[in-house]
Amino acid sequence: MSPALRFAIIAAHFFTYLAIAINIWIFSRRSEFFRTVNKVRSLPLIYCGFASFAIATSYEIAEHIGDDWFYESRISPLNHLFYTFIIAGICLIGLGLRKSKVSDFLLITSLIATPLTYGFNDSKNLMQMILLIPAFLFVYNWYAVMRDWRVFLYLLFSNVLAVAVGIALIVTDQQIFHVFIGPLASTALLILGYVAWVNPKRRNMA
């Protein structure tokens, strides 16, 4: 791997921290609006969810430091922790946005099931199938609170494009694809942040 490609991969991973920090800042600046007008269920849960994404990124970076930033799909303790905190972030934010008995049950069940099914039959397939449930609930809860169709672009970037690039990386073993996975996921988060930022203006115009 060339030094330039390695640098690009490292920078792409650290870009995720910036996207997370921007989202936390947005909810902090708009906190009064989300408490009194949109009346989200719990801002602390939302903050903890974004913090969980940051922890997940840290475990991913720690694993890549060990493999010199060369991507290889594997079952490992650090990768297990990465997925554990990814699902924690999704579920905590989903729970923090709104209260719903059905959504709450499915999110909490997914939060428990995802780490337990990691590595089942030496594979991530079952876990990744389970992950689809909280991913859709996560986005639906954003839509239920924000009433902005653009939240569904999150699924396009994080669950379609990022996954497609990841598959291309695994199939071709071309590390250039590794550069794009992090920015695609970060873009998905930034879209949600943008929707949260402009939501008060949309409410005022309605």
Order of alpha helices (4+ residues) and beta strands (2+ residues): alpha-alpha-alpha-alpha-alpha-alpha-alpha-alpha
